[in-house]
Amino acid sequence: MADTNNNDTPRHTYGAKCRLAPVPRVKREDDMPPIESQFFYSSIIPIDDPLSTTSAPGTSESRANKGQLRPFSWGDNNALEKAWLGLMSDGYRKAHQDARRGHALDSRSSQAVANKLAFIVQELAAKHWEKHRSKYKPQDLSISTYDALPTTPLPPCCPELAVDVSEELEGTICALLRTRIPASGVDQVVNQVVLSLSRLREEAGDSSASRPSTADAPLNRSRATSITTAPSHPISRIPKPTEFRRRSSRGQATPPTTAGVDMRSRIRSSSQPGVQPPRTPTPIGSPAFHRLPGPDDGISGKPFVRVGTPEAQPEASSASTPRESPLPNVMEGKDETDTPTGSTQEPKAAEKTDETNHSKQKPKTTEIAVGISRLHMVSLPTLQMKPIYWSPVNDVAVVMRATWFYRDTMLPIPAVVANRLEAGFQELRPWTETWSDEIRCAIDVGPLGEEKVSYRLWPKNSELCPVNDDGVAENTISSDPFCAARCFRGEAAAEGCIESAPNRKVTTETAATPFSNYHVIYKNSTEAYMLKPSLRPSAYYGRRPVWKIMKGLTVGVPVVRGFDRNRWEQKHQQKKTMPSKPGISAADQSHESTGQGVCSACKAEKDRGQVTDLVLVAHGIGQKFAERVESFHFTHAINAFRRSVNIEMQSPIVQDVLREDQKGMMILPLNWRMGLSFEDGGPMKEEDKDYYHPEAFGLKDVEPDTIPAVRSVISDVMFDIPFYMSHHKGKMIKALVSEANRVYRLWCRNNKGFAENGRVHLIGHSLGSAMALEILSRQPTTVPKHDLTGLELETRFFEFNTTNLFLAGSPAAFFLLLERGVLIPRHGKMKPGADSSDTIAPGVVGQVGTFGCLAVENIYNVLAKEDPIAYLLNGAVDPNYAASLKPAYVPSIAGSLWKSVGDAMRSVVPGMPPPSHEFALEPERPPTLRLPSQMELDVHDFTREEIAEKKAFLLNDNGQIDWYLRSGGGPLEIQYLNMLSAHSSYWTNVDFIRMLCIEIGRRPGRAYTLPAMRAVKATKRLIV
């Protein structure tokens, strides 16, 4: 049982199932002590501080500004370290060591490399064939690829091909092996992909010539699908790499291997670091190698298989890539058994075997959710941190695995330098008694003896940066992230990179070698000192730094091996304001938080970290403009809005009204506009091809070239509205529904139990509110249970029930007016505190599919008074009822002149009651109604008013829908100036944020509304 402190708060056990337990490590044969590594991320916003008010980077800031290095939390670091150590492969390690020593690769490793190259060409050929197939014509061929040699240089299909090849090679083949095997060069693989594409073009032309002409027939979606899946399609006729061994058994061509290659002849001399051996243009395959398999087993064009993320994504959003379950390592598993030539096999079994063989060519990768709110995912071994729920907007953070640190600050030493320090550490073995004896002898001998124990950080004649395109050419320990993870046992430091491979190579070649002339003195198993030339031991000058170091003096740059978290916290002590209900680390979602022996402190933190309310925010117009001007991006506004909500949730005013089971709120953006294109004239989606006509004109064809800046802004900002009112409306609705369901599925997968116990709320801003009105009118009253692990997303309606709908700056009333609709409650939509008879009463409720009949419990329409786009919605329920209500304002605690005078009076006059804020809860008391007068009985239609009130209370517990935001007021207020910023001011308005927290967090039902939010009649009669 876990220990507890005086406050009976459970403490961590640091046992096997505690997320803070030390990471288990395999004992080395040389008894070298393990490294306490630490993962850092580079960001201006700390992911472990949701209350940070730091703004997101704008366009004025350089993208190269990576931000401050911040360590991951203890629990996140343990989860990352376990995943990193799990990537190590004995097969990769052996092949790396053989290549390092100059040995030839064995047959198994050679075959594995050949298969990997074959699958790289296969996937990229299929990807770029689908990308460019509509542009290919048989007459475009400049040469016949059947007559061309495999080494004949061919122009690439597009500039992205070289980038794709570089990324695939980096993530599939060891960096050192790529320098030893000429066939794995980028140029050679690009050439093979182009050859495969050219052959596909020729075969497609031959197939079309042999079939009857169908040029005049319209190509529908089903026919297009049948073409790609038919056996006669050129991709489907390409043999799979799994057939290589079968062909070799029948005497046919086999793929080339690298067996027998003498690695000694390819190792670079240490005196010539910049000289590369000549790369012979050796073909990497026979015609069987060029004819690669089609996408029968799910080719996605992605280099890795991800873990813990959705298995399918809609094309409308690129926020997250398709991810599957972890797969075995190609060099670890046993080779698959070949099927005899004459044997028969079931089709499903054969397909499963092909998928297994295909998956074995993919190195193991993983992704770990990190941060207090678990909004980011670290990809290993790429060492990049990306957001989980929205598309990265220049907020991809570089992750660094550090092993050596500066002693005084505990900041990490650059990976290439840390690996040189670790190489010297392994060579000199300072953890042994032998090294202690050598140090003592060196001190006794004097300066000449101290020179013998001084280790040169970089080898001689390596003044240029040793990190070339492979990252390991002159280093014993690789700094390449993929090689460091797979070929080493945790001793290698590495750092990710955001730039693509070609740009990264140019940057690396121009970089200077850090600490190029420094020497290192290893004091013991954890401490070392880097000395510049003027401080290193010298018999000529009589310098004895080793003697000073052993006396306890500091000489040069002191560094330590392993991270000391206590020293970091002491050095970088900051005021910590921890949220009361945070999310916690990724380890909480693993097996460590279940079963017997669970750490009570980890369990308590997990229970506190459960989010009960998910708020999805749909943006309005202008996000096309944000693609060019980053500061206008909706994601930045919502990130700041989320931090403001987290701050407000901790205020005493909000805490007093929260329901008991409310544990947290999460705000996530819905970037539905990304990926949609209406004005470019060309189709973006597969379904657009049915309506695409090559002779059709686009916006650029009819737009004058005058005032281009103004026209560009107008088209990017204002044209979303006419597009929505055109035939593109269905596409926009589908994009929003798909994006909302995608984010919801992701959230449910990462937060177990939320689908059963959580609530979902929706905020619609501007045009997004009108789209929400359209979707929720068709939304089922109760959403049927969906399989959230399925591949296909629902595109007709949301896969969740919407509790509260908030409209901000909404023109929804105008769209209701255009469609001649009214705002009416949904038939059979029960909610707490509602009379069941009212939910089925004729004339009070409407049916599903009626425009304006929304499947929600409460609707809030919040508008700034100067917002020219916002309209009122009370009148859409009943005009007479809306006219009888006083204008309602969102409660505010902002000070005023009279409030200041009242506070001063209370401080002087005794006995005056304390002030009460507008958010104070009213004590429960029986309702009192004012009896109508005789005149009211004669002239007033109480039946209509009663129906209107029933509608209003079914639509909102407060009896009204519209609330104004208070403006600054005062004699200097100019409404026409406030108008310019009113439409985008909702995300920073404190009153709106506080209202959101209270209305979502309070107990549901009419009895638990705040008096300041309730509808008030213009005749001073409060509706209760």
Secondary structure as UniProt FT lines:
FT   TURN            6..7
FT   TURN            16..17
FT   TURN            19..20
FT   TURN            29..30
FT   STRAND          38..43
FT   TURN            47..48
FT   TURN            50..51
FT   TURN            59..60
FT   TURN            63..64
FT   STRAND          68..71
FT   HELIX           74..86
FT   HELIX           90..101
FT   HELIX           107..132
FT   HELIX           133..135
FT   HELIX           138..140
FT   TURN            145..147
FT   TURN            150..151
FT   HELIX           160..172
FT   HELIX           175..180
FT   HELIX           182..184
FT   HELIX           186..210
FT   TURN            215..216
FT   HELIX           221..229
FT   TURN            231..232
FT   TURN            234..237
FT   HELIX           241..243
FT   HELIX           244..249
FT   TURN            250..251
FT   TURN            259..260
FT   HELIX           263..266
FT   TURN            270..271
FT   TURN            273..274
FT   HELIX           287..290
FT   HELIX           295..297
FT   TURN            315..316
FT   TURN            330..332
FT   TURN            341..342
FT   HELIX           347..359
FT   TURN            360..361
FT   STRAND          366..370
FT   STRAND          376..380
FT   TURN            381..383
FT   STRAND          384..387
FT   STRAND          397..402
FT   STRAND          404..406
FT   TURN            407..409
FT   HELIX           415..428
FT   TURN            430..431
FT   HELIX           433..445
FT   HELIX           447..452
FT   STRAND          455..456
FT   TURN            460..461
FT   TURN            469..470
FT   HELIX           481..486
FT   STRAND          494..495
FT   HELIX           501..509
FT   TURN            514..517
FT   STRAND          519..522
FT   STRAND          527..531
FT   TURN            533..535
FT   TURN            539..542
FT   HELIX           545..550
FT   TURN            551..552
FT   STRAND          557..561
FT   HELIX           565..571
FT   HELIX           586..589
FT   HELIX           591..593
FT   TURN            596..597
FT   HELIX           600..608
FT   STRAND          613..618
FT   TURN            621..622
FT   HELIX           623..626
FT   TURN            627..628
FT   HELIX           630..632
FT   HELIX           634..649
FT   HELIX           652..655
FT   TURN            656..657
FT   TURN            660..661
FT   STRAND          665..670
FT   TURN            672..675
FT   HELIX           686..690
FT   TURN            694..695
FT   HELIX           699..702
FT   HELIX           708..717
FT   TURN            718..719
FT   HELIX           720..724
FT   TURN            725..728
FT   HELIX           729..750
FT   TURN            752..753
FT   HELIX           754..757
FT   STRAND          759..765
FT   HELIX           767..778
FT   TURN            788..789
FT   STRAND          802..808
FT   HELIX           812..818
FT   TURN            819..820
FT   TURN            827..828
FT   TURN            832..833
FT   TURN            836..837
FT   HELIX           838..840
FT   TURN            842..844
FT   TURN            848..849
FT   TURN            851..852
FT   STRAND          858..864
FT   TURN            865..866
FT   TURN            868..869
FT   HELIX           874..877
FT   HELIX           879..883
FT   HELIX           897..908
FT   TURN            910..911
FT   TURN            918..919
FT   HELIX           934..939
FT   HELIX           942..955
FT   TURN            957..958
FT   STRAND          962..965
FT   TURN            971..972
FT   HELIX           975..982
FT   TURN            983..984
FT   HELIX           986..988
FT   HELIX           990..1001
FT   HELIX           1006..1008
FT   HELIX           1011..1013
FT   STRAND          1016..1017
FT   TURN            1018..1019
//
